[in-house]
Amino acid sequence: MRRQAVHLLIATAVAWAASPAADSARGAKLFETLSCVQCHSVNGVGGTIAPDLGRIVNRNFTPSTVASTMWNHAPAMWAAMRDRDIQAGDLNEQAAADLFAFFYSARFFEKPGDAGRGKRIFEAKHCTECHGLTDAKIPEAKPVAQWEATGHPMAMVNAMWNHGTAMRQEFAKRKLSYPEITAQDLTDILVYVRNLPGGRAAGVGLEITSDENGQALFESKGCGGCHVGKLALTSRLKGMTLTDIAVAMWNHAPRMAARMGTDSPRLELAEMRDITSYLWAGQFFEDAGDAVAGRRIFAAKKCAVCHEGASAAAPKITGGVRAFSGAGMVAALWHHGPRMLEQMKSRKLDWPRFDARDMSNLIAYLNQKGAK
């Protein structure tokens, strides 16, 4: 049974082959149904026994970060669950990806905005020349008090995107340069406008939708015709957050309109979310590591004791014969980790611990064709 458990652990871990369609709303539901909420909270909502998962990881958030954190924490987590008679539900690879999206969205504003900076940026980018705080300075520009969803950066960028043609024309009329911004600029502006007298006290949030429609929208809106070859976005977007991507779209809008010879295509908010989620997932789940360093980790963590040699108790996993990923490792750990821990104890082996780089490098090594 123990050997079967280890085999099942590996089989589950390697099932993941392609970038999944992650959905933060599904992840939020899973956080409750899997009983995570009984011990953990997210931004203050949930249990208090274990750390708040919305406040403990920095913005360099990758699947390997989650996989290594859960791997290190697993023995203590299983013991706590046994003590409290908590029965966790099933977690497959898709569910793991949805949880990743939920955690990512909950941590989105961990890097705080600053209202003072936001005010200075709002003025420096000439926003105040058209947008009054409570009254419209020009008919085409809503006053800030009427802005919707000021807690949601995607809604803000979406409104700016659709208003972009009129805004560019107004800036040209006033002989002003088009205002490019950074993700930090947007965060600061949102904090500023939320705290203005008469401003809308919207909750801060970020929704990551399944990317099922994102690719089709990316093509139908004309993006796919240009972003191929050297202009493909996979490498350009590596390490970007969702707001980084949305802001990059805003900054790129004038060049896009000039290249297409027409106005930037109008996007509904759901379309903006689907496109940015599609672009985000494509680079987020492809967490590249260093296979050479991963080989050293494989040896140092004594993985070969069970996975190599004639007397190996578990299947061979090197050589790129299967596809590994951070999400697949979390799903496998959830399913069969406790029995794997028993097997390691019987061999007098310590439970291996990894940091995010270790995990990323190890996965790269396991996925390397011909690795030994």
Secondary structure, DSSP 8 states (H G I E B T S, - for coil): -HHHHHHHHHHHHTT--S-----HHHHHHHHHHTTGGGT-EETTEE-SSS-BTTSSS-S---HHHHHHHHHHHHHHHHHHHHHTT-------HHHHHHHHHHHHHHTTT-S---HHHHHHHHHHTTGGGT--SSS-SSTTS--GGG---TT-HHHHHHHHHHTHHHHHHHHHHTT-------HHHHHHHHHHHHTSTT------------TTTHHHHHHHTTSTTTSSGGG-HHHHTTT--HHHHHHHHHHHHHHHHHHHTS------HHHHHHHHHHHHHHHHS-----HHHHHHHHHHTTTHHHHSSTT-SS----SSSS---HHHHHHHHHHHHHHHHHHHHHTT-------HHHHHHHHHHHTSTT--
